[in-house]
Amino acid sequence: MTSLAATAALIGDPSRAAMLQALLPGESLTAGELARIAGIGAPAASAQLKALAEGGLVAVHAQGRHRWFRLAGEEVAQAIETLLGLAARPARRPWPHDEALRRGRLCWHHVAGRIGVGLHGRLTGEGWLQPEGGGWTLTGTGEARMAALGVDLAAARRAPRFACDCMDWSERRPHLAGGLGRELATLLLRRKWLVRIEPEATDTLRRRRLHPTPEGLRALEAEFGLAA
């Protein structure tokens, strides 16, 4: 089996796909949590997680009696988000999920959905970002504005990629990924301009949903010119 076919087979199994989707928000989950989400027993979950780890799709962190699982990296999250978009494309039917998920959600550690795509459009269209090496770099204006907002640019630059596109599943346009996308999302959540609606939900999609607070709506418009 080729590497491509082997990876596709890993993702294509329903229980493994459910686990991978559950890890898209970016946090780590235990084997027990992932077993409940996938609707399988503990022994089966252990076998599936072992396969995902051996296939390079998840990373494992042992702490005490628990083993914590997360996606192996940003490129895995981007691949899953793209596959979700491909899966939805042939149907050509109305959006099958609630509008909150389409308005804003987490993709790995980035803001996705209409808010994420809107932010990408404003940052690139208003001259905060400019193309560089298959991704993006900050202009002088962007550097100053991001620093003034409190975005941790030093942390963003330590990421494997500083700023790049991730094709958005629902909007079919890119949202901002890379270290800058992560740090911008961190800032928006820390300031409570965006909040997680149901961070503890067992449904893999509901856990990802983001909602702008009243203060966030004002801030997104004032700082980015974005009517969310």
C-alpha positions as CSV (number, residue, x, y, z in Angstrom):
1,M,0.0,0.0,0.0
2,T,1.4,3.4,-0.9
3,S,1.9,6.1,1.7
4,L,-1.0,8.1,0.2
5,A,-3.3,5.1,0.2
6,A,-2.3,4.1,3.8
7,T,-2.9,7.6,5.1
8,A,-6.3,7.8,3.3
9,A,-7.2,4.4,4.8
10,L,-6.4,5.7,8.3
11,I,-8.5,8.8,7.9
12,G,-11.3,6.9,6.1
13,D,-12.3,4.7,9.0
14,P,-15.4,6.2,10.6
15,S,-14.2,5.9,14.2
16,R,-10.7,7.2,13.4
17,A,-12.3,10.1,11.4
18,A,-14.5,11.0,14.4
19,M,-11.4,11.1,16.6
20,L,-9.5,13.3,14.2
21,Q,-12.4,15.7,13.9
22,A,-12.7,15.9,17.7
23,L,-9.0,17.0,17.9
24,L,-9.5,19.8,15.3
25,P,-10.0,22.5,17.9
26,G,-6.4,22.0,18.9
27,E,-6.6,20.7,22.5
28,S,-5.5,17.3,23.7
29,L,-8.0,14.6,24.7
30,T,-7.6,11.3,26.5
31,A,-8.2,7.9,25.0
32,G,-11.4,7.6,27.1
33,E,-12.8,10.9,25.8
34,L,-12.0,10.0,22.2
35,A,-13.6,6.5,22.7
36,R,-16.9,8.1,23.9
37,I,-16.8,10.6,21.0
38,A,-16.2,7.8,18.4
39,G,-18.8,5.5,20.1
40,I,-16.4,2.6,20.6
41,G,-15.0,0.7,23.5
42,A,-11.7,1.3,25.2
43,P,-9.8,-1.6,23.6
44,A,-10.9,-0.6,20.1
45,A,-10.1,3.0,20.8
46,S,-6.6,2.1,21.9
47,A,-6.0,0.1,18.7
48,Q,-7.3,3.0,16.6
49,L,-5.2,5.6,18.3
50,K,-2.2,3.4,18.0
51,A,-2.7,3.2,14.3
52,L,-3.2,7.0,14.0
53,A,0.0,7.6,16.0
54,E,2.0,5.1,13.9
55,G,0.6,6.8,10.8
56,G,1.9,10.2,12.0
57,L,-1.6,11.7,12.3
58,V,-1.7,12.1,16.1
59,A,0.9,12.8,18.7
60,V,0.9,11.2,22.2
61,H,1.9,12.8,25.5
62,A,2.1,10.5,28.6
63,Q,1.3,12.2,32.0
64,G,0.9,10.0,35.0
65,R,-1.7,7.4,34.3
66,H,-3.1,9.2,31.3
67,R,-2.1,9.5,27.7
68,W,-3.1,12.6,25.9
69,F,-3.6,12.7,22.2
70,R,-3.5,15.7,19.8
71,L,-3.2,16.2,16.1
72,A,0.4,15.7,15.0
73,G,0.6,19.2,13.5
74,E,-1.0,22.0,11.6
75,E,-0.6,20.2,8.2
76,V,-2.8,17.4,9.5
77,A,-5.5,19.9,10.6
78,Q,-5.4,21.6,7.2
79,A,-5.7,18.2,5.4
80,I,-8.8,17.3,7.5
81,E,-10.4,20.7,7.0
82,T,-9.9,20.3,3.2
83,L,-11.3,16.8,3.2
84,L,-14.4,18.1,5.0
85,G,-14.9,20.7,2.3
86,L,-14.5,18.0,-0.4
87,A,-17.0,15.8,1.4
88,A,-19.6,18.6,1.4
89,R,-19.0,19.8,-2.1
90,P,-20.9,17.2,-4.2
91,A,-24.1,17.5,-2.2
92,R,-25.0,21.0,-3.5
93,R,-27.6,21.3,-0.8
94,P,-28.2,23.9,1.8
95,W,-25.7,24.1,4.7
96,P,-26.5,21.0,6.7
97,H,-25.2,22.3,10.1
98,D,-26.2,25.1,12.3
99,E,-25.3,28.7,11.4
100,A,-23.1,29.1,14.5
101,L,-20.7,26.6,13.1
102,R,-20.5,28.4,9.8
103,R,-20.2,31.8,11.4
104,G,-17.1,31.0,13.5
105,R,-15.2,27.9,14.7
106,L,-11.8,26.6,15.5
107,C,-9.7,24.8,13.0
108,W,-6.7,23.6,14.8
109,H,-5.6,26.8,16.6
110,H,-7.0,29.2,14.0
111,V,-10.3,31.0,13.6
112,A,-12.3,29.6,10.7
113,G,-15.7,30.1,9.2
114,R,-17.1,33.5,8.1
115,I,-15.2,35.3,10.8
116,G,-11.9,33.6,10.0
117,V,-12.3,34.2,6.2
118,G,-13.3,37.7,6.9
119,L,-10.3,38.4,9.0
120,H,-8.0,36.9,6.2
121,G,-9.7,39.2,3.7
122,R,-9.2,42.3,5.8
123,L,-5.6,41.6,6.7
124,T,-4.6,40.9,3.1
125,G,-6.8,43.5,1.5
126,E,-5.9,46.4,3.9
127,G,-2.2,45.9,3.6
128,W,-1.4,44.2,6.9
129,L,0.0,41.1,5.1
130,Q,1.9,40.7,1.8
131,P,2.8,37.5,-0.1
132,E,6.1,35.9,0.7
133,G,7.5,32.4,-0.1
134,G,4.1,30.7,-0.6
135,G,2.7,32.3,2.5
136,W,2.4,35.7,4.0
137,T,4.6,38.2,5.9
138,L,3.6,41.3,7.8
139,T,4.1,44.7,6.2
140,G,5.3,47.6,8.4
141,T,1.7,48.6,8.9
142,G,0.7,45.1,9.9
143,E,3.6,44.7,12.2
144,A,2.7,47.9,14.1
145,R,-1.0,47.1,14.2
146,M,-0.5,43.5,15.4
147,A,1.9,44.6,18.1
148,A,-0.5,47.3,19.2
149,L,-3.2,44.7,19.6
150,G,-1.0,42.5,21.7
151,V,-0.4,39.7,19.3
152,D,2.7,37.7,20.4
153,L,4.7,38.0,17.2
154,A,7.8,36.4,18.6
155,A,5.8,33.2,19.4
156,A,4.2,33.4,15.9
157,R,7.7,33.5,14.3
158,R,8.8,30.4,16.2
159,A,6.2,28.3,14.4
160,P,7.2,26.2,11.4
161,R,5.3,28.5,9.2
162,F,4.7,32.1,10.1
163,A,1.5,32.8,8.1
164,C,-0.2,30.7,5.4
165,D,-3.6,29.9,4.0
166,C,-5.9,27.1,5.1
167,M,-8.8,26.5,2.7
168,D,-12.0,26.9,4.8
169,W,-14.4,24.0,4.8
170,S,-17.6,25.9,4.8
171,E,-16.6,29.1,2.9
172,R,-14.4,27.7,0.2
173,R,-12.0,30.6,0.8
174,P,-8.9,30.7,2.9
175,H,-8.6,31.6,6.6
176,L,-5.3,32.5,8.2
177,A,-3.1,29.6,9.5
178,G,0.4,29.3,10.7
179,G,1.9,30.9,13.8
180,L,0.3,34.2,13.2
181,G,-3.1,32.6,12.8
182,R,-2.6,30.8,16.0
183,E,-1.5,33.8,18.0
184,L,-4.3,36.0,16.6
185,A,-6.9,33.4,17.6
186,T,-5.2,33.2,21.1
187,L,-5.6,37.0,21.4
188,L,-9.2,37.0,20.3
189,L,-10.1,34.3,22.8
190,R,-8.0,35.8,25.7
191,R,-9.7,39.1,25.3
192,K,-13.1,37.3,25.1
193,W,-13.9,39.0,21.7
194,L,-14.6,35.4,20.7
195,V,-15.8,32.7,23.1
196,R,-16.2,28.9,22.8
197,I,-20.0,28.1,22.8
198,E,-19.8,24.6,24.0
199,P,-16.2,23.6,24.8
200,E,-17.2,20.5,26.7
201,A,-19.7,19.1,24.1
202,T,-19.1,15.6,23.0
203,D,-20.3,16.3,19.4
204,T,-17.1,16.9,17.4
205,L,-18.6,19.9,15.5
206,R,-20.4,21.6,18.4
207,R,-17.2,21.7,20.4
208,R,-15.5,23.9,17.7
209,R,-18.1,26.7,17.5
210,L,-17.1,30.3,18.3
211,H,-19.3,33.2,19.0
212,P,-18.4,36.9,19.2
213,T,-19.4,38.7,22.4
214,P,-20.9,42.2,22.2
215,E,-17.5,43.7,23.0
216,G,-16.0,41.4,20.4
217,L,-18.4,42.6,17.7
218,R,-17.4,46.2,18.4
219,A,-13.7,45.3,18.5
220,L,-13.7,43.3,15.3
221,E,-15.3,46.3,13.5
222,A,-13.1,48.9,15.2
223,E,-9.8,47.1,14.8
224,F,-10.3,45.1,11.6
225,G,-13.3,46.8,9.9
226,L,-15.1,43.4,10.1
227,A,-18.8,43.2,10.6
228,A,-19.1,39.8,12.1
